[in-house]
Amino acid sequence: MPPSTTSINWAALQNGSDIRGVALEGVVGQAVNLTPEVVTILGKAFATWLSSELGIPAAKLAIAVGRDSRLSGPTLMQAVIEGMASLGCQVTDVAMASTPAMFMSTVLPEFSCHGAIMMTASHLPFNRNGLKFFTRQGGLGKKDISRILELAEQGNFSTATAPGPVESRDLIGAYAAGLVQQIRQAVNHPDNFDQPLHGLKIIVDAGNGAGGFYASQVLEPLGADTTGSQFLDPDGTFPNHVPNPEDAAAMASICQAVVAHKSDFGIIFDTDVDRGAAVDHQGRELNRNRLIALIAAIVLQQHPGTTIVTDSITSDGLPQFIEGDLGGIHHRFKRGYKNVINEAMRLNEAGQPAWLAIETSGHGAMKENYFLDDGAYLVSQLLVELAKARLAGNRLTDLIAPLQEPQESEEFRLKIKTSDFKTYGTGIIEQLQAFVNTQPDWAIAPKNYEGLRVACQSPDEDGWFLLRLSLHDPVLPLNIESNVPGGVAKITQRLRDFFVPLAELDISALERHL
């Protein structure tokens, strides 16, 4: 029998629009709370929620389940399958998969599942795992996750007289084949339609996550030479580097590989392939603002004047590039990939075309692809332009030649020491706003969707900073950028003078920079 549902802190498993927890022993101070028993109940809760949402009996539901390379994945995946099958659901076991592919299991005609679950905790350490849920309308939101956890806590499930059928199928092969066809058609190579990437050397770094398929099942059928690709084999201990395009060591590894092998292009994914980044032929990162600029340039060629929705920490050069050079609209919104995606969908519904929603972390979602944050789809669009540029005798990065980038960029995470961190953090932001209003060469940005963004206009600072409250943690992230050498230190010093009297704020991260 599973443990009493009253003994489990179900709410603690919610992480925004995902469920995440500790699945394995091995890290001091982190007790396991995502056990097979818990995951079995979560499978039942999702099936019960989906049955209610769609008005379909559980025994008529078809649900796909996949996982990334985490060590706890096989055991937890079996548990969630057993939970849903016990309600009579028809379950499709797709084994190793990517998060975007799991959504595609609901829309690909040969699968047509009512819902899907991906077992992943993205780039978090080896001991973590989690669940992401999808319907044909996309990924579930925070309210949906809260409701599923409520159902799990209540534990009132209608067990079927006989378990539902469980079938094993190859989802990632079907998903990869779709990407191959999209790239072929988009490039439309005049001499080699089937292999438009022939003659290009492209390296993939999967970080031992679930993205290794991209080299063998997407690039090689398209004719690319993938020599030098690294860490393609799934390994849940992540022995080489953190599978995260935002991690400096991970990006350095793929950059070095591109240079060492004299490759034309490099691609790096996070663990479950909902994020990706790239590297040009010189080993230069195409990440964060550069990645946003590059995909925005591609989208605006196809959809002139469209709105590009980003998160709040993009550089000042990006709106100049999107609006001044490309003729688009830059809508700088909040951090959080779901926030960015939902805002783009809202704008479209309001009649303002928005074909791209992208966060600086690499979460990028495009309107023509269901607004799905899909790292493999995103880099596939870059490959199309790479092939087209080569045919025209150009470089892909010519598209972002006008992009102005900051001289310096830093992020500091200031820890709040009091338990009521949200109230305290909000108060600090309000005090900072009053402080900024006393500074003649600082100006508050006209549109602040979260926190406080300030333009620093003195010649020796020439930059900006953004202070915001973390969504889940007792932290105030502070981003500072400057267009002049030493500018970040100048801005940092003035901010330190403001922060010092705040007794419950740990500013040691800031002071280490001075």
Buried (B, 14 or more C-beta within 10 A) or exposed (E): EBEEBEEBEBEEBBBBBBBBBBBBEEEEEBEBBBBBBBBBBBBBBBBBBBBEBBEEEBBEBBBBBBBBBBBBBBBBBBBBBBBBBBBBBBBBBBBBBBBBBBBBBBBBEEBEBBBBBBBBBBBBBBBBBBBBBBBBEBBBBEEBBBBBBEBBBEBEBBEBEEBBEBEEBEBBEBBBBBBBEBBBEBBEBEEBEEBBBBEBBBBBBBBBBBBBBBBBBBBBBBBBBBEBBBBBEBBBEBEBBBBBBBBEEBBEBBBBBBBEBEBBBBBBBBBBBBBBBBBBBEBBBBBBBBBBBBBBBBBBEEBEEBBBBBBBBBBBBBBBBBEEBBEBBBBBBBBBBBBBBBBBBEBBEEEEBBBBBBBBBBBBBBBEBBBBBBBBBBBBBBBBBBBBBBBEEEBBBEBBEBBBBBBBBBEBEBBBEEEEBEEBBEEBBEBBBEBBEEBEEBBBBEEBBBBBBBBBBBEBBBBBBBBBBBBEEBBBBBBBBBBBEEBBBBBBEBBBEBBEEBEBBBBEBBEEEE
